[in-house]
Amino acid sequence: MLPHAGSGAIIYRDWPELLPDDIAPQAVTLPGRHNRREEPSFKDWDPLLEALFEAITDDLDDRPFAFFGHCLGAQLAYRLTVRLAEEGMRAPAVIGMSGWSPVGFFQPTEEQSRMPDPEMIEWIKKLGSFPADIYDNPEMLALVLPALRADLRVSAQYIDDGAKVDCPVVSYGGRSDPLMESPDAMTHWSARTPRHLGNREYSGGHFYIDSHAPAVTADFAGHLQSLAAARS
């Protein structure tokens, strides 16, 4: 499970209790935040994707696996799946794409990643990116903003090449997501996969996932179990 820009595995802290016992969740925390805050953040797309690819492939065994990502995490999950195919490796059973689509979604620019702190804070307030008490806590902001800036710079370098994945995709989004620039953005997943399992919409904005984790985990787990049953 891959988190949104500026955050880490903490956004999935409730998922282990929400998922069935036969699914073993693993969430990624990138360098530069939380328990990895002493490590330098990645600021470029290719080195980050390469490091993730190496870490994930080192951990794979003969068990089925899946990716789930939100926002930047969805971008990374999608490209990791493309990279696995390029290397002739086994594909995920399914990938869950939350809060992002390669077409019709906001993409930051490198200039935006360098916004002055007051502008950056106002922007993330509108998105609801972090708990409200962080915004008035200079010490917490000093920890959060550098990782967020690094991730925005990484996302700004993403170039869509129309690549397809060879596994099913299920997508999720908030009905009022301000980063969804086109109302049909999530429908574009159907052109990137041999089997789009549909798009699930929930009330809320870009961080709808915070309020709807039980529904999202139930749906995603249902797809995992159905696909496993079909293969057996």
N, C-alpha and C positions, 0 to 999 in steps of 0.2 A: 504494500500500500504506500503510495507516494503522496506527500502533502502539498498544499498550496504554497505559493511564494512567501518567504519570510518565516515559515513555521516548520514543524518537524513532526515526529511520530505522535506527539501529544494530541494532535487533532483526532487521532483514532483511538484515544485512550479507552473509550467505552466499547469498542468493537469486539474485543475478545469475549466479553460477557454476552454480547448480542448475537454472535455467530454460533452455529451449531458446533458440537464438540468434534465433529469429524473434519472441521476446517481449522487449520492452524495459521492464524494471521501473523504476518511480520510487517512491521511498519518501518519506513526509512526516515532517519534524521540525517540531513546533509550536514557537512562541516559548517562551522560558523554560527551555530545556534544550540540552545538547550545544553545537553550534556556534551556537545562537541563545540562549544563556543570558542575554545582556545585554538581550534584549527582554522586555518584560513578558508574563507568561502570560495567556491568556484565562481568566477566571473565571466566565463566563456562557455558557450554551448558544447562544443566538441569535447573538451576535456572532461566536462561533467558527465556527458553521456557515456564516454569511454570508461570512466571510473565506475559508474553504475553498472554498465554491462559486465565488467570484470567481476564486480562484487556479486552480482546476481548469478552469473553463470558458474562461479566458484561454489555457489550454495545449492545449485540444482542437483537433484538425484532423479530416480525413476518415477517419483510421484508426480501426479498432475499438479499444475500450478496455474495461477491466474494473476493478472495485474488489475489494480484499481488505483486511479489517480484523480485528484481534484485540481483543476486549474493548471498550474505549471506541472503538477504531478501527472495530470492526464496527458499533457504534451510529452513528458518523458516516458510514460508507460507506452504510448503509441509508438514512439521512435525506438524504444527498446524492442518492441515486438517486430518492427521492420528490420532492425539490426539482427535479431535472431534468425529471421528468414534469410537475410543476406549471407549469414555464416552457415547456413544449412542446418540450423539447430531446431529443436522441437519448439513449436509455438505454444503459447498459453492456451488453456482450455477456453478462456474467454477474457476479454479485457473490458473493464468498467470505466467509462469516460464520463467524468463529472465536471460540470462547470466550464467546459471548453469544447470547441469543435474547430477543425482546421479551416473552416470557412464561416464567416459571419460573426466572429468573436473579436473583441478588442485585443490588440497586440501592443504592448508598450514600446516606446522608442528608448534608445540609450539616453537621449536628453531627459526623458521623464525619470529615468533611474537616478538622475542627478538633481532632481527637484530640491530646492531648499527645504529644510526640515519642516517649517510651518506649513508649506504647501503639501508636502508628503503626508503630514499628519492629518490635514483636512481631507485629503483624498482617501486615506485608509479609513477615516471615520465614516465617510459616506458609504464605503463598501461594507463596513462593519467587520473589518478583518480581525480585530483583536478585542478582548474584553474591555469594557468601558474604563475600568480603573487604570489601564495601562497608559491612556492618553495624558493623564495628569501626573504621571510618575516619571520624572526625567531619567531616573536610573533604569527603569524598565525600557523606556524608549531608546536609551543608549544601547541596550542589548538587542532590541528588535530591528531598528532601522537599518543598520549595516547589512544584516542578512537579507532584508527585504530589497534593499538597493541592489545587492549582488544578484538576487534572483530575477529582478526586473531586467537587469542588464542581460542576463542569460536568455530570458524569454524574448527580449528584443532581437536577438540574433537568430531566432528560429526562422527558417525559410521553408514554406510548404512546397513540396514537389509532387503532391498528388499521390504519394505512395499508398499502396494497399496492403492490408494485413491478411493473413490466410487463416484467421480464426474468427469466431463470432465476436461481435461488439454489442454491448448494451450501454445506453447513454442515459444520463441523469442531469436535471437542471432545475433552477429556481425560476418560477414564472415571472418574477420581477427582477431578474438579474440585470443590473445596469451595464455589465460588460458584454451582454449579448446584443450585438449591433444589428443583427438581422433576425426577425422572428422565426425564420425557418432554419436557423443555424444548425440545430441538432439533426435535422433531416439529412444533412450532407454525409453523415456516417454511413448511410446506405450505399454510397458509391465507393467506400473504402474497405468494405468487408464482403465476403461471400454470403454473410448472414447477419443482418442487423436485427437484433432481438428487440428492438423498439426503444423508444425514449420515454422515460418517466419524468413527469413534471410535478413539482411540489410548491406549495406556497412559500414565499420568501424570495430573497435576493441572491446575490452570489454565494453567500454562506448559508443557504438553505440547509445544507448538510448538517449543520450543528443542531438544528431542531428536528430533523427527520432521519437521524441515524438509525432508529429501529426499523423504519420502513425501507430505507435503502439497503441495509444489511440483509433484511428478510428477502427482498427481491433478488439481490445479487447472489445470496446463498442458494436461493431456489434455482437460479440458472445453473450454478455450479453443480448442484445435485442432479438436476435433470440431464445435463450433458454427461455427467459421470455414469448415470444409469443407462443412457443411450449407448455408451461405449462398452458396457459390460455385457 
